Amino acid sequence: MADIEQEKSDNAENFSMATNVDPKNMQELTQFVQSLLQGMQDKFQSMSDQIIGRIDEMGSRIDDLEKNIADLMTQAGVEGADK
């Protein structure tokens, strides 16, 4: 909890400093923030791609499972194997 309060205090100090900086430092700050945001966007895109890949794989496994169940029902002679 103390760490969070310290971080809030540090952020407030950094913001107050940033409002009184010269244009050169403001450009550096802007570039830093842009690179930070780009890094976050890249990480989110990577995670999104991984999630979509896993969902696709899960969908394929479910399709295979449904097919296997239908085959087993057909082999067992159960009527109404189709939905």
Rosetta constraint file for C-alpha pairs under 8 A:
AtomPair CA 1 CA 5 HARMONIC 6.52 0.50
AtomPair CA 2 CA 6 HARMONIC 6.14 0.50
AtomPair CA 3 CA 7 HARMONIC 6.07 0.50
AtomPair CA 4 CA 8 HARMONIC 6.17 0.50
AtomPair CA 5 CA 9 HARMONIC 6.20 0.50
AtomPair CA 6 CA 10 HARMONIC 6.10 0.50
AtomPair CA 7 CA 11 HARMONIC 6.04 0.50
AtomPair CA 8 CA 12 HARMONIC 6.13 0.50
AtomPair CA 9 CA 13 HARMONIC 6.24 0.50
AtomPair CA 10 CA 14 HARMONIC 6.13 0.50
AtomPair CA 11 CA 15 HARMONIC 6.09 0.50
AtomPair CA 12 CA 16 HARMONIC 6.19 0.50
AtomPair CA 13 CA 17 HARMONIC 6.19 0.50
AtomPair CA 14 CA 18 HARMONIC 6.07 0.50
AtomPair CA 15 CA 19 HARMONIC 6.38 0.50
AtomPair CA 16 CA 20 HARMONIC 7.05 0.50
AtomPair CA 17 CA 21 HARMONIC 6.60 0.50
AtomPair CA 18 CA 26 HARMONIC 7.27 0.50
AtomPair CA 21 CA 25 HARMONIC 6.00 0.50
AtomPair CA 21 CA 26 HARMONIC 6.21 0.50
AtomPair CA 22 CA 26 HARMONIC 6.22 0.50
AtomPair CA 23 CA 27 HARMONIC 6.13 0.50
AtomPair CA 24 CA 28 HARMONIC 6.41 0.50
AtomPair CA 25 CA 29 HARMONIC 6.06 0.50
AtomPair CA 26 CA 30 HARMONIC 6.02 0.50
AtomPair CA 27 CA 31 HARMONIC 6.10 0.50
AtomPair CA 28 CA 32 HARMONIC 6.07 0.50
AtomPair CA 29 CA 33 HARMONIC 6.13 0.50
AtomPair CA 30 CA 34 HARMONIC 6.07 0.50
AtomPair CA 31 CA 35 HARMONIC 6.09 0.50
AtomPair CA 32 CA 36 HARMONIC 6.07 0.50
AtomPair CA 33 CA 37 HARMONIC 6.07 0.50
AtomPair CA 34 CA 38 HARMONIC 6.06 0.50
AtomPair CA 35 CA 39 HARMONIC 6.11 0.50
AtomPair CA 36 CA 40 HARMONIC 6.30 0.50
AtomPair CA 37 CA 41 HARMONIC 6.08 0.50
AtomPair CA 38 CA 42 HARMONIC 6.14 0.50
AtomPair CA 39 CA 43 HARMONIC 6.27 0.50
AtomPair CA 40 CA 44 HARMONIC 6.15 0.50
AtomPair CA 41 CA 45 HARMONIC 6.07 0.50
AtomPair CA 42 CA 46 HARMONIC 6.16 0.50
AtomPair CA 43 CA 47 HARMONIC 6.17 0.50
AtomPair CA 44 CA 48 HARMONIC 5.95 0.50
AtomPair CA 45 CA 49 HARMONIC 6.10 0.50
AtomPair CA 46 CA 50 HARMONIC 6.27 0.50
AtomPair CA 47 CA 51 HARMONIC 6.16 0.50
AtomPair CA 48 CA 52 HARMONIC 6.15 0.50
AtomPair CA 49 CA 53 HARMONIC 6.10 0.50
AtomPair CA 50 CA 54 HARMONIC 6.21 0.50
AtomPair CA 51 CA 55 HARMONIC 6.14 0.50
AtomPair CA 52 CA 56 HARMONIC 6.14 0.50
AtomPair CA 53 CA 57 HARMONIC 6.20 0.50
AtomPair CA 54 CA 58 HARMONIC 6.06 0.50
AtomPair CA 55 CA 59 HARMONIC 6.10 0.50
AtomPair CA 56 CA 60 HARMONIC 6.31 0.50
AtomPair CA 57 CA 61 HARMONIC 6.27 0.50
AtomPair CA 58 CA 62 HARMONIC 6.15 0.50
AtomPair CA 59 CA 63 HARMONIC 6.20 0.50
AtomPair CA 60 CA 64 HARMONIC 6.23 0.50
AtomPair CA 61 CA 65 HARMONIC 6.10 0.50
AtomPair CA 62 CA 66 HARMONIC 6.12 0.50
AtomPair CA 63 CA 67 HARMONIC 6.22 0.50
AtomPair CA 64 CA 68 HARMONIC 6.15 0.50
AtomPair CA 65 CA 69 HARMONIC 6.13 0.50
AtomPair CA 66 CA 70 HARMONIC 6.15 0.50
AtomPair CA 67 CA 71 HARMONIC 6.16 0.50
AtomPair CA 68 CA 72 HARMONIC 6.15 0.50
AtomPair CA 69 CA 73 HARMONIC 6.12 0.50
AtomPair CA 70 CA 74 HARMONIC 6.14 0.50
AtomPair CA 70 CA 81 HARMONIC 5.87 0.50
AtomPair CA 70 CA 82 HARMONIC 7.47 0.50
AtomPair CA 71 CA 75 HARMONIC 6.14 0.50
AtomPair CA 72 CA 76 HARMONIC 6.06 0.50
AtomPair CA 73 CA 77 HARMONIC 6.17 0.50
AtomPair CA 73 CA 78 HARMONIC 5.28 0.50
AtomPair CA 73 CA 79 HARMONIC 7.91 0.50
AtomPair CA 73 CA 81 HARMONIC 6.13 0.50
AtomPair CA 74 CA 78 HARMONIC 5.97 0.50
AtomPair CA 74 CA 79 HARMONIC 7.70 0.50
AtomPair CA 74 CA 81 HARMONIC 6.67 0.50
